[in-house]
Amino acid sequence: MSCSMLKILFRNPSTIKTQSQAKQLHAQILKTTPSPSPPDLSLILSLYSNLNLLRPSLTLFNSLPFPPTPIAWKSLIRCYASHGLFHHSLSCFITMKAYNVSPDRHVFPSVLKCSASIGDLRFGEAVHANVVRSGVDVDLYTCNALMNMYAKLERFHAHQVFDKSPRSSQSSVEKVFDTMPRRDVVSWNTVIAGEAQNGMYEEALARVREMGSAGLKPDGFTLSSVLPVFAEYVDVVKGKEIHAYAVRHGFDADVFIGSSLIDMYANCTRMEDSQRVFDLLRQRDSISWNSIIGGCVQNGMFDQGLVLFRRMLRAKTKPTDVSFSEYHSGLCPLDNSAFGEAAPWIHNTGWV
């Protein structure tokens, strides 16, 4: 590989798509340059990290002159997070800070993801303060990561990071959202889902309207978040409008949208529509089976629920705890034979 080719690859690292290509580039650098510079080696480390290659990333990181370059720290933090080694990632972040290496918008999303994954809200709040001090609180991806962390750890009604007063009615998720200079579909979905999950139905619907006014189209996640609102209000007309929107935009084949539609129609006592949505699903998972069986029990259609429960077992879909409890409470009195069909699953999972 010529020096000119190396320069081209260094200017366009996105052209490296495989582990083999990254290792070839690494070997060529070592061959053509007796003492590669730390920035060059850090770029290779970044390639390894982008490809989620943890072992090569660690080996190269540990071979770098100390202290490592900022890009080397960022790459290792991201790679640890991608492998689910959240505590390692946070420990690396703390060590990086101890060496006065300033984090940036490429680091914070990974660190916030780790904070959310280990359930450490206090650490997440400290990272948020660091985000503000670093001036990265205007970055789209960092703000999305902040909202995701607060949505998971606060659930819109617990600790308030901006205002410690218990009278504050606005969550940290909403406050991050409201201060964002730019928002994408992920930003809107995060705040809409949080409000819907916490019973703030009017607010969630208002956000969907605002989202449309901002020129962004709701996607499958948006629809699955707001459908429970119409189920709660027993507003089948609005629910059908969302259903029509899903069909027009090709979201109706999505299993999560399908399950939400099944639940919505069942809550509105429209089981024929629930069944129609279920029958049209190309793929069914335990959630969609649970939705249709639960809808049958909820609406007193125990015979049909029993038929569906048996179909689920024959389709080799394992009942969830919820679907089995639905069966046990509503369907078991009708026919104990289905219990026998489910016995191997019960024995293997230790449900009882």
Solvent accessible surface area in square Angstrom, and as a share of the most:
residue,aa,sasa,rsa
1,M,96,0.43
2,S,63,0.41
3,C,85,0.51
4,S,69,0.45
5,M,88,0.39
6,L,15,0.07
7,K,122,0.52
8,I,78,0.40
9,L,26,0.13
10,F,45,0.19
11,R,168,0.61
12,N,69,0.35
13,P,44,0.27
14,S,82,0.53
15,T,72,0.42
16,I,17,0.09
17,K,139,0.59
18,T,63,0.37
19,Q,80,0.35
20,S,64,0.41
21,Q,76,0.34
22,A,0,0.00
23,K,88,0.37
24,Q,107,0.48
25,L,1,0.01
26,H,30,0.14
27,A,60,0.46
28,Q,30,0.13
29,I,4,0.02
30,L,92,0.46
31,K,164,0.69
32,T,56,0.33
33,T,49,0.29
34,P,131,0.82
35,S,93,0.60
36,P,25,0.16
37,S,45,0.29
38,P,50,0.32
39,P,85,0.54
40,D,51,0.26
41,L,20,0.10
42,S,0,0.00
43,L,36,0.18
44,I,0,0.00
45,L,0,0.00
46,S,13,0.08
47,L,6,0.03
48,Y,6,0.02
49,S,3,0.02
50,N,93,0.48
51,L,48,0.24
52,N,76,0.39
53,L,27,0.13
54,L,33,0.16
55,R,196,0.71
56,P,26,0.16
57,S,0,0.00
58,L,51,0.25
59,T,91,0.53
60,L,9,0.04
61,F,23,0.10
62,N,115,0.59
63,S,75,0.48
64,L,14,0.07
65,P,80,0.50
66,F,127,0.53
67,P,84,0.53
68,P,8,0.05
69,T,30,0.17
70,P,69,0.43
71,I,64,0.32
72,A,0,0.00
73,W,7,0.02
74,K,36,0.15
75,S,1,0.00
76,L,7,0.03
77,I,1,0.00
78,R,64,0.23
79,C,0,0.00
80,Y,24,0.09
81,A,3,0.03
82,S,55,0.35
83,H,84,0.38
84,G,37,0.35
85,L,64,0.32
86,F,47,0.20
87,H,128,0.57
88,H,98,0.44
89,S,0,0.00
90,L,11,0.06
91,S,63,0.40
92,C,12,0.07
93,F,8,0.03
94,I,93,0.47
95,T,51,0.30
96,M,1,0.00
97,K,76,0.32
98,A,77,0.60
99,Y,106,0.40
100,N,137,0.70
101,V,22,0.12
102,S,88,0.57
103,P,8,0.05
104,D,40,0.21
105,R,118,0.43
106,H,94,0.42
107,V,1,0.01
108,F,0,0.00
109,P,35,0.22
110,S,14,0.09
111,V,0,0.00
112,L,1,0.00
113,K,94,0.40
114,C,0,0.00
115,S,0,0.00
116,A,9,0.07
117,S,54,0.35
118,I,53,0.27
119,G,46,0.44
120,D,52,0.27
121,L,32,0.16
122,R,204,0.75
123,F,45,0.19
124,G,0,0.00
125,E,31,0.14
126,A,58,0.45
127,V,3,0.02
128,H,14,0.06
129,A,44,0.34
130,N,11,0.06
131,V,0,0.00
132,V,77,0.45
133,R,176,0.64
134,S,49,0.32
135,G,47,0.46
136,V,17,0.10
137,D,50,0.26
138,V,95,0.55
139,D,22,0.11
140,L,8,0.04
141,Y,130,0.49
142,T,0,0.00
143,C,2,0.01
144,N,15,0.08
145,A,17,0.13
146,L,2,0.01
147,M,0,0.00
148,N,59,0.30
149,M,0,0.00
150,Y,0,0.00
151,A,14,0.11
152,K,98,0.42
153,L,40,0.20
154,E,1,0.01
155,R,114,0.41
156,F,17,0.07
157,H,138,0.62
158,A,55,0.43
159,H,82,0.37
160,Q,24,0.11
161,V,33,0.19
162,F,97,0.40
163,D,56,0.29
164,K,134,0.57
165,S,41,0.26
166,P,134,0.84
167,R,225,0.82
168,S,24,0.16
169,S,107,0.69
170,Q,62,0.28
171,S,2,0.01
172,S,0,0.00
173,V,0,0.00
174,E,9,0.04
175,K,32,0.14
176,V,4,0.02
177,F,1,0.00
178,D,64,0.33
179,T,96,0.56
180,M,10,0.04
181,P,94,0.59
182,R,147,0.54
183,R,78,0.28
184,D,36,0.19
185,V,39,0.22
186,V,85,0.49
187,S,0,0.00
188,W,6,0.02
189,N,11,0.06
190,T,22,0.13
191,V,0,0.00
192,I,0,0.00
193,A,8,0.06
194,G,4,0.04
195,E,0,0.00
196,A,11,0.08
197,Q,122,0.54
198,N,48,0.25
199,G,41,0.40
200,M,44,0.20
201,Y,48,0.18
202,E,107,0.48
203,E,80,0.36
204,A,0,0.00
205,L,27,0.14
206,A,34,0.26
207,R,28,0.10
208,V,27,0.16
209,R,153,0.56
210,E,80,0.36
211,M,0,0.00
212,G,44,0.42
213,S,102,0.66
214,A,64,0.50
215,G,65,0.63
216,L,48,0.24
217,K,144,0.61
218,P,22,0.14
219,D,46,0.24
220,G,14,0.14
221,F,111,0.46
222,T,1,0.00
223,L,3,0.02
224,S,23,0.15
225,S,13,0.08
226,V,1,0.01
227,L,1,0.00
228,P,66,0.41
229,V,0,0.00
230,F,12,0.05
231,A,6,0.05
232,E,101,0.45
233,Y,99,0.38
234,V,90,0.52
235,D,44,0.23
236,V,31,0.18
237,V,99,0.57
238,K,95,0.40
239,G,0,0.00
240,K,81,0.34
241,E,100,0.45
242,I,28,0.14
243,H,40,0.18
244,A,42,0.33
245,Y,38,0.14
246,A,0,0.00
247,V,80,0.46
248,R,165,0.60
249,H,75,0.34
250,G,52,0.50
251,F,51,0.21
252,D,54,0.28
253,A,36,0.28
254,D,58,0.30
255,V,32,0.18
256,F,119,0.50
257,I,1,0.00
258,G,0,0.00
259,S,5,0.03
260,S,18,0.12
261,L,1,0.01
262,I,0,0.00
263,D,64,0.33
264,M,0,0.00
265,Y,3,0.01
266,A,2,0.01
267,N,57,0.29
268,C,10,0.06
269,T,98,0.57
270,R,76,0.28
271,M,12,0.05
272,E,94,0.42
273,D,10,0.05
274,S,0,0.00
275,Q,39,0.17
276,R,131,0.48
277,V,11,0.06
278,F,0,0.00
279,D,72,0.37
280,L,136,0.68
281,L,8,0.04
282,R,203,0.74
283,Q,145,0.64
284,R,82,0.30
285,D,45,0.23
286,S,31,0.20
287,I,84,0.42
288,S,0,0.00
289,W,8,0.03
290,N,33,0.17
291,S,7,0.05
292,I,0,0.00
293,I,0,0.00
294,G,11,0.10
295,G,2,0.02
296,C,0,0.00
297,V,25,0.14
298,Q,104,0.46
299,N,45,0.23
300,G,43,0.41
301,M,77,0.35
302,F,76,0.32
303,D,102,0.53
304,Q,58,0.26
305,G,0,0.00
306,L,15,0.07
307,V,72,0.41
308,L,0,0.00
309,F,0,0.00
310,R,57,0.21
311,R,78,0.29
312,M,0,0.00
313,L,30,0.15
314,R,157,0.57
315,A,59,0.45
316,K,182,0.77
317,T,26,0.15
318,K,141,0.60
319,P,5,0.03
320,T,46,0.27
321,D,90,0.46
322,V,84,0.48
323,S,1,0.00
324,F,0,0.00
325,S,50,0.32
326,E,47,0.21
327,Y,0,0.00
328,H,93,0.42
329,S,83,0.54
330,G,13,0.12
331,L,0,0.00
332,C,22,0.13
333,P,108,0.68
334,L,87,0.43
335,D,46,0.24
336,N,108,0.55
337,S,59,0.38
338,A,0,0.00
339,F,78,0.33
340,G,43,0.42
341,E,76,0.34
342,A,0,0.00
343,A,41,0.32
344,P,83,0.52
345,W,29,0.10
346,I,10,0.05
347,H,156,0.70
348,N,120,0.61
349,T,72,0.42
350,G,55,0.53
351,W,80,0.28
352,V,133,0.76
